[in-house]
């Protein structure tokens, strides 16, 4: 019986190289030019990517309040590296509640705090929302898994909740707020909260359970009663 002639089989790297060469030839790509492409990507600067997740009005926000700067330092110091040699990431840390009249600069300071964290060299996954938008996103409706949405927000390493207390109070709002705050309280996840309510009025709006947890998990600061937006417009 006549033996069939078979081409020698290439193994390992040789087979990979030949296959790559055939692909490059089919696409009219010079293998020498392809080999000249550097393997190392361009350096990535997290600060350059930060504005993409921020509203345009706050992309240049700078944290300047002493209590906010203290919070940035504490969260940065609590950051941990997921593995040896990896960049430190925000995982747990203290929370901050900023109270004051409309236009006092609380939101500006919150976004400035995120920028300050990135500038400090730590990595941070963060999400920002107003309380009103949060409740709108989590309200049960067809085609949306509200429980999954709530779990995702609850687990976010750093969360900004702007204008807590601006939405109309209800049993449902109180329950959702409690579930969100309770999870972040239990897992010590840093949370930046702004509110137009005076701190003494939070309990009547949020209920005892939420107010008690906020009292324990946050450093609280009341901004001066000056509407910086109107002051700037008048000037």
VMD Tcl script that draws the C-alpha trace (Angstrom):
set ca {
  {0.00 0.00 0.00}
  {1.44 3.34 -1.06}
  {2.23 5.64 1.80}
  {0.76 9.12 1.67}
  {3.11 12.03 1.67}
  {2.33 14.46 4.49}
  {3.74 17.88 5.10}
  {5.71 18.09 8.33}
  {3.60 19.47 11.18}
  {4.84 22.56 12.97}
  {4.46 22.71 16.71}
  {4.21 25.46 19.27}
  {5.66 28.83 18.33}
  {6.61 27.74 14.82}
  {2.99 26.98 13.95}
  {1.87 30.31 15.42}
  {4.48 32.24 13.48}
  {3.59 30.57 10.18}
  {-0.11 31.19 10.72}
  {0.57 34.85 11.56}
  {2.72 35.21 8.42}
  {-0.08 33.83 6.22}
  {-2.59 36.26 7.77}
  {-0.28 39.24 7.25}
  {0.42 38.23 3.65}
  {-3.30 37.87 2.90}
  {-3.82 41.45 4.17}
  {-0.80 42.83 2.30}
  {0.95 43.76 5.54}
  {4.71 43.76 5.62}
  {5.79 41.45 8.51}
  {8.83 43.66 9.14}
  {6.60 46.71 9.58}
  {4.24 44.81 11.87}
  {7.17 43.70 14.01}
  {8.19 47.33 14.41}
  {4.97 48.17 16.28}
  {5.86 48.61 19.98}
  {4.34 46.14 22.43}
  {3.96 48.66 25.23}
  {0.83 50.84 25.08}
  {0.92 54.58 25.61}
  {0.97 55.52 29.30}
  {-2.55 55.88 30.71}
  {-3.32 58.81 32.96}
  {-6.51 58.30 35.03}
  {-6.83 62.07 35.47}
  {-7.17 62.46 31.67}
  {-10.08 60.02 31.62}
  {-11.81 61.49 34.68}
  {-13.72 64.33 32.91}
  {-15.63 61.82 30.77}
  {-17.64 60.76 33.83}
  {-18.28 64.26 35.14}
  {-20.87 66.89 34.22}
  {-19.15 69.65 32.20}
  {-19.86 72.23 34.90}
  {-17.77 70.32 37.46}
  {-14.89 68.97 35.35}
  {-12.52 71.56 36.76}
  {-13.86 71.39 40.33}
  {-11.25 71.77 43.05}
  {-11.82 70.66 46.63}
  {-10.82 73.43 48.99}
  {-12.87 72.93 52.15}
  {-10.60 71.71 55.00}
  {-13.02 68.94 56.04}
  {-13.34 67.72 52.45}
  {-9.54 67.66 52.08}
  {-9.27 65.68 55.33}
  {-11.78 63.18 53.94}
  {-9.74 62.81 50.73}
  {-6.62 62.10 52.75}
  {-8.34 59.49 54.93}
  {-9.90 57.66 51.96}
  {-6.59 57.73 50.09}
  {-4.75 56.29 53.09}
  {-7.34 53.51 53.40}
  {-6.90 52.44 49.74}
  {-5.43 48.97 49.23}
  {-3.65 47.17 46.39}
  {-5.62 44.13 45.08}
  {-2.34 42.31 44.41}
  {1.38 42.78 44.89}
  {2.67 45.62 42.74}
  {-0.83 46.70 41.64}
  {-2.11 50.23 41.98}
  {-3.93 50.96 45.23}
  {-7.72 51.15 44.89}
  {-10.41 52.78 47.02}
  {-12.16 49.91 48.79}
  {-13.38 51.09 52.20}
  {-13.19 54.32 54.12}
  {-15.11 57.08 55.88}
  {-18.09 58.95 54.47}
  {-18.85 62.65 54.40}
  {-22.15 64.54 54.67}
  {-22.19 68.16 53.49}
  {-25.21 70.24 54.49}
  {-26.08 73.81 53.54}
  {-28.38 76.06 51.56}
  {-28.87 75.76 47.82}
  {-25.83 77.08 45.95}
  {-23.39 76.84 48.86}
  {-20.86 74.87 46.80}
  {-21.49 71.38 48.17}
  {-21.72 69.64 44.78}
  {-18.62 71.48 43.55}
  {-16.69 70.23 46.58}
  {-17.94 66.66 46.05}
  {-16.68 66.47 42.47}
  {-13.50 68.25 43.50}
  {-12.96 65.53 46.11}
  {-13.09 62.83 43.41}
  {-10.51 64.72 41.34}
  {-8.31 65.10 44.43}
  {-8.48 61.35 45.06}
  {-7.34 60.58 41.52}
  {-4.56 63.16 41.81}
  {-3.38 61.44 45.00}
  {-2.51 58.39 42.89}
  {-5.21 55.92 43.94}
  {-7.64 54.22 41.59}
  {-11.33 54.71 42.22}
  {-14.52 53.39 40.66}
  {-17.23 55.92 41.41}
  {-20.80 56.85 40.57}
  {-22.64 60.13 41.07}
  {-26.38 60.72 41.11}
  {-28.91 63.09 42.60}
  {-31.31 61.60 45.11}
  {-34.24 62.38 42.79}
  {-32.57 60.58 39.84}
  {-31.65 57.67 42.09}
  {-35.25 57.11 43.13}
  {-36.43 57.48 39.54}
  {-33.93 54.82 38.39}
  {-34.89 52.43 41.19}
  {-38.67 52.81 40.97}
  {-40.18 49.47 39.84}
  {-41.26 49.50 36.20}
  {-41.63 46.97 33.37}
  {-38.40 45.74 31.78}
  {-36.10 46.99 34.56}
  {-34.60 44.87 37.34}
  {-34.78 47.43 40.14}
  {-33.21 45.08 42.66}
  {-30.18 44.60 40.45}
  {-29.89 48.35 39.97}
  {-30.03 48.92 43.72}
  {-27.40 46.23 44.35}
  {-25.04 47.82 41.79}
  {-25.32 51.29 43.35}
  {-24.98 49.84 46.84}
  {-21.72 48.06 45.97}
  {-20.02 50.95 44.12}
  {-16.68 51.70 45.86}
  {-17.38 55.44 45.95}
  {-20.87 56.94 45.65}
  {-21.96 60.58 45.45}
  {-25.59 61.21 46.46}
  {-26.40 64.82 45.66}
  {-29.38 66.72 47.12}
  {-30.53 64.08 49.60}
  {-33.84 65.32 50.93}
  {-34.91 67.11 47.74}
  {-37.28 64.32 46.66}
  {-40.74 64.03 48.15}
  {-40.74 61.88 51.27}
  {-42.70 58.61 51.26}
  {-42.53 55.17 52.83}
  {-40.98 53.80 49.63}
  {-38.31 56.54 49.53}
  {-37.47 55.90 53.19}
  {-37.21 52.13 52.60}
  {-34.95 52.45 49.52}
  {-32.75 55.01 51.26}
  {-32.44 52.74 54.29}
  {-31.46 49.71 52.21}
  {-28.85 51.71 50.30}
  {-27.33 53.46 53.31}
  {-27.45 50.31 55.47}
  {-25.42 48.31 52.95}
  {-22.80 51.03 52.60}
  {-22.72 51.40 56.38}
  {-22.18 47.65 56.90}
  {-19.41 47.39 54.29}
  {-17.81 50.75 55.20}
  {-18.00 52.03 51.63}
  {-17.11 55.73 51.30}
  {-20.11 57.88 50.41}
  {-20.27 61.61 49.66}
  {-23.68 63.05 50.50}
  {-24.93 66.58 50.00}
  {-28.20 67.91 51.36}
  {-30.03 71.23 51.56}
  {-31.58 70.15 54.85}
  {-30.08 71.25 58.13}
  {-28.47 68.30 59.89}
  {-30.98 68.63 62.72}
  {-33.81 68.10 60.19}
  {-32.46 64.90 58.61}
  {-34.09 62.58 61.12}
  {-37.61 63.84 60.41}
  {-37.12 63.37 56.67}
  {-35.07 60.15 56.53}
  {-36.37 58.35 59.60}
  {-34.53 57.15 62.69}
  {-32.79 54.13 61.11}
  {-31.16 56.10 58.28}
  {-30.32 59.11 60.43}
  {-28.68 56.90 63.05}
  {-26.44 55.20 60.47}
  {-25.49 58.48 58.84}
  {-24.55 59.87 62.26}
  {-22.13 56.96 62.76}
  {-20.70 56.58 59.26}
  {-20.21 60.23 58.23}
  {-18.24 63.26 59.19}
  {-20.76 66.08 58.96}
  {-20.05 69.64 57.92}
  {-22.47 72.54 57.51}
  {-21.56 75.09 54.86}
  {-22.08 78.80 55.40}
  {-25.54 80.09 54.56}
  {-24.47 81.86 51.37}
  {-25.79 81.03 47.90}
  {-22.59 81.26 45.89}
  {-24.49 80.96 42.60}
  {-26.54 84.11 43.24}
  {-23.54 85.90 44.74}
  {-21.48 85.11 41.61}
  {-24.31 86.21 39.31}
  {-24.72 89.49 41.17}
  {-21.00 90.18 41.00}
}
mol new
graphics top color blue
foreach p $ca { graphics top sphere $p radius 0.5 }
foreach p [lrange $ca 0 end-1] q [lrange $ca 1 end] { graphics top cylinder $p $q radius 0.2 }
display resetview
